[in-house]
Amino acid sequence: MFENRPELIEIFANFRGRDIGDLQRSGLIRQHALMVMGTIDKCISRIDEPENLAKLLIETGALHRKYNVPPDVIQGYIKFNLENSIQYKKATGFMEFDAN
């Protein structure tokens, strides 16, 4: 994601002023990615529990608001991941699409 939108590096206090290669070597990107994936996993596990899912999403949103992450960045991140997931699934044959 940072390769496609390097300006996002500046949103993260720990990432500011560093290039992508440095962030990758330091493990900071991986650390944040693991937190994100953990939250996604929690969301999936609560998919049939609307109240608990809503609570988790509200808490996650409040945390991002605390760090002044603009809402459009989160929406862009979600879109980026959905598009990449679909492309991956198409490329690997994991997901079959009807040509109609």
Backbone as a ProteinNet text record, in pm:
[ID]
protein_1_A
[PRIMARY]
MFENRPELIEIFANFRGRDIGDLQRSGLIRQHALMVMGTIDKCISRIDEPENLAKLLIETGALHRKYNVPPDVIQGYIKFNLENSIQYKKATGFMEFDAN
[TERTIARY]
82.4	0	87.4	195.4	280.8	355.7	378.5	442.6	350.1	220.9	122.4	84.9	90	51.9	152.4	272.6	377	341	246.7	206.9	144.5	97.7	37.7	139.8	265.5	371.5	365.7	333.9	334	222	121.2	10.9	56.6	151.4	199.1	317.8	302.5	409.4	539.9	534.1	655.3	718.2	643.1	690.5	745.1	708.1	740.6	889.9	919.9	1057	1140.9	1079.4	1154	1108.2	1199.7	1158.5	1104	1037.9	970.7	1068.9	1185.7	1285.8	1327.3	1348.6	1386.4	1275.1	1151.4	1037.3	1024.3	1048.5	1040.4	1150.3	1271.1	1383	1363.3	1302.3	1283.3	1170.7	1085.1	972.9	849.8	854.6	739.7	616.3	636.3	521.5	460.8	546	497	420.7	473.7	408.8	267.8	256.9	124.7	33.5	87.7	7.4	-48.1	30.8	-17.4	-131.5	-123.7	-234.1	-360.7	-342.8	-457.3	-520.2	-437.6	-489.5	-557.9	-505.5	-570.9	-709.8	-722.7	-854	-948.3	-897.4	-981.1	-1028.1	-938.4	-974.3	-1083.7	-1070.2	-1172.9	-1306.9	-1303.6	-1427.2	-1493.8	-1412.7	-1467.7	-1528.4	-1460.5	-1512.6	-1639.8	-1664.3	-1784.5	-1892	-1874.7	-1965.1	-2111.1	-2132.8	-2268.7	-2311.5	-2232.2	-2262.5	-2261.2	-2367.3	-2368.3	-2332.2	-2377.5	-2348.8	-2199.8	-2139.4	-1996.2	-1911.1	-1954.5	-1882.7	-1888.3	-2006.2	-2021.4	-1933.3	-1929.4	-1846.3	-1698.7	-1651.9	-1512.9	-1482.2	-1572.5	-1550	-1550.3	-1637.4	-1641.6	-1512.1	-1464.4	-1339	-1221.1	-1220.3	-1112.6	-1117.1	-1237	-1252.4	-1208.3	-1243.6	-1205.2	-1053.3	-989	-843	-779.1	-833.5	-778.5	-807.5	-920.6	-952	-852.9	-818.4	-721.8	-588.2	-551.1	-425.4	-444.3	-562.6	-593.4	-581.8	-620	-620.8	-747.5	-732.6	-850.8	-938.5	-1070.8	-1161.5	-1139	-1102.3	-1082.7	-962.5	-867.3	-753.3	-799.4	-884.5	-935.5	-1021	-1105.7	-1188.1	-1100.4	-993.8	-900.9	-828.8	-794.6	-727.1	-818.5	-943.3	-1039.5	-1055.4	-1072.5	-1086.6	-962	-844.5	-717.8	-710.8	-744.6	-737	-840.5	-960.4	-1062.2	-1021.7	-972.7	-931.1	-816	-717.7	-604.1	-645.2	-737.4	-785.6	-856.1	-938.1	-1010.7	-912.6	-816	-715.9	-637.7	-598.9	-524.5	-609	-732.5	-820.3	-845.4	-859	-875.1	-747.8	-632.5	-505	-472.3	-514.4	-480.5	-591.4	-703.3	-814.2	-891.5	-857.7	-926	-1073.3	-1101.2	-1237.6	-1273.2	-1381.6	-1426	-1533	-1523	-1619.2	-1698.5	-1825.8	-1911.5	-1888.5	-1867.2	-1836.5	-1958.9	-2077.4	-2200.1	-2207.9
-118.2	0	125.5	124.3	242.7	267	161	181.1	257.8	228.3	295.2	433.9	451.2	579.6	618.8	658	688.9	802.9	886.3	996.5	944.3	819.9	763.1	740	730.7	712.3	824.5	944	1060.6	1057.4	974.8	965.6	896	803.6	725.3	795.2	830.7	901.5	822.7	692	608.6	595.3	628.3	608.6	737.5	852.2	981.4	997	1050.6	1081	960.3	843.9	722.7	671.7	608.7	552.9	411.7	362.1	232.3	120.3	122.1	17.8	13.7	130.6	138.6	84.7	119.9	72.5	-79.3	-134.2	-279.3	-348.5	-296.4	-357.1	-349	-241.3	-222.3	-308.6	-357.8	-440.2	-361.1	-228.3	-146.5	-172	-186	-212.1	-347.8	-447.6	-582.2	-579.7	-508.8	-499.8	-440.8	-332.3	-270.9	-362.3	-426.4	-518.1	-631.7	-682.4	-790.1	-742.4	-619.2	-564.1	-551.4	-502.4	-487.4	-623.6	-721.4	-855.5	-916.3	-888.4	-935.6	-875.7	-747.9	-682.2	-739.4	-763.8	-824	-962.5	-1040.1	-1172.3	-1163.1	-1066.5	-1046.7	-1010.3	-926.2	-887.8	-1010	-1092.9	-1213.3	-1305.5	-1320.6	-1410	-1355.5	-1227.1	-1166.1	-1135.8	-1187.4	-1154.8	-1190.1	-1292.8	-1332.5	-1272.9	-1179.7	-1112.6	-961.3	-909.2	-767.8	-667.9	-692.1	-596.8	-596.1	-714.6	-723.2	-669.9	-696.8	-645.6	-493.3	-438	-291.9	-230.1	-292	-241.9	-240.5	-348.5	-356.8	-248.9	-229.9	-129.8	12.4	38	170.3	195.1	93.2	107.2	130.7	58.4	74.1	213.2	259.7	394	501.1	484.3	581.9	587	471.6	467.4	543.4	523.6	592.8	743	780.1	923	986.7	912.2	960.8	995.9	918.8	943.5	1034	1095.1	1189.5	1128.2	1002.2	938.3	983.9	1048.8	1096.4	978.9	992.6	884.1	836.5	926.9	884.8	791.6	799	707.6	565.2	553.2	420.6	364.8	447.8	402.1	360.3	435.7	400.6	270.5	248.7	125	4.7	18.7	-90.3	-119.9	-15.1	-32.6	-98.5	-53.1	-108.3	-258.5	-298.1	-439.2	-524	-472	-547.4	-569	-462.5	-475	-573.5	-566.8	-658.6	-801.8	-820.2	-955.4	-1015.7	-937.2	-986.7	-1018.2	-929.6	-955.6	-1082.7	-1102.1	-1221.7	-1346.8	-1340.4	-1457	-1489.6	-1386.8	-1410.7	-1473.1	-1418.7	-1464.8	-1608.1	-1645.8	-1779.7	-1881.2	-1834	-1924.5	-1959.7	-1891.4	-1917.4	-1879.8	-1780.1	-1731.9	-1738.1	-1803.5	-1809.5	-1703.7	-1635	-1532.1	-1572.4	-1542.8	-1567.8	-1458	-1494	-1396.2	-1313.9	-1350.8	-1277.8	-1144.9
0	0	0	77.1	84.5	-46.1	-122.7	-252	-345.7	-338	-422.9	-371.2	-239.2	-179.4	-71.2	-111.1	-12.5	82.8	45.5	134.1	263.7	262.6	383.4	493.5	456.8	557	660.1	615	703.9	807.4	787	882.8	1010.5	996.7	1110	1176	1302.1	1373.1	1369.1	1384.6	1384.6	1246.4	1142.5	1005.4	943	997.8	936.6	910.8	791.6	755.6	717.7	708.6	675	539.1	466.8	338	356.7	255.4	262.8	295.8	232.3	258.2	403.8	462.6	603.4	692.5	659.1	737.6	729.3	611.4	594.8	674.5	667.5	740.4	890.7	937.7	1081.8	1137.5	1050.5	1095.6	1135.1	1123.9	1165.3	1079.2	948.7	861	895.9	914.4	948.3	1080.7	1177.7	1308.5	1295	1219.1	1201.3	1120.2	1018.1	935.9	1019.9	1113.2	1200.3	1289.7	1336.2	1416.4	1331.4	1208.2	1117.4	1089.7	1059	1029	1151.2	1269.3	1392	1407.5	1375.2	1382.6	1278.2	1158.1	1053.6	1097.6	1157.3	1207	1313.4	1403.4	1506.3	1441.9	1338.4	1268.9	1206.5	1141.8	1078.3	1183.1	1296.1	1399.8	1464.6	1451.3	1510	1404.6	1286	1175.5	1208.5	1289	1326.9	1460.6	1512.4	1638.6	1614.4	1554.1	1512.3	1622.3	1743.3	1851.3	1885.1	1893.8	1924.2	1809.4	1686.3	1569.3	1567.8	1591.5	1593.8	1701.9	1818.7	1928.1	1887.4	1827	1781.7	1677.8	1582.9	1478.1	1534.9	1630.5	1695	1771.5	1844.6	1919.5	1824.1	1713.5	1615.5	1553.3	1520.7	1465.9	1564.6	1691.9	1794.3	1810	1803.3	1812.7	1696.7	1576.8	1460.2	1466.6	1522.1	1537.9	1636.1	1741.7	1840.5	1774.9	1672.8	1601.1	1479	1468.8	1360.2	1220.7	1208.3	1076.8	1005.1	889.7	816.4	771.9	781.9	741	598	507.2	368.8	354.9	446.9	443	476.4	576.1	613.4	499.8	442.2	330.1	212.6	187.7	80.1	108.3	233.2	272.5	249.7	288.6	269.7	121	41.5	-103.6	-162.3	-122.1	-170.4	-141.9	-20.4	16.7	-54.8	-70.6	-143	-288.3	-352.1	-491.9	-507.5	-418.1	-426.2	-396.4	-305.1	-274.3	-394.8	-458.9	-576.5	-688.9	-712.4	-816.6	-786.7	-662.6	-623.3	-646.7	-605	-619.5	-766.3	-849.3	-993.3	-1051.3	-1014.5	-1070.2	-1028.8	-909.1	-860	-887.8	-941.2	-966.2	-840.8	-731.4	-605.1	-612.8	-696	-709.8	-858.3	-888.7	-1027.1	-1049.4	-1162.2	-1195.2	-1318.3	-1315.4	-1429.5	-1531.3	-1655.6	-1761	-1800.8	-1755.1	-1793.9	-1728
[MASK]
++++++++++++++++++++++++++++++++++++++++++++++++++++++++++++++++++++++++++++++++++++++++++++++++++++

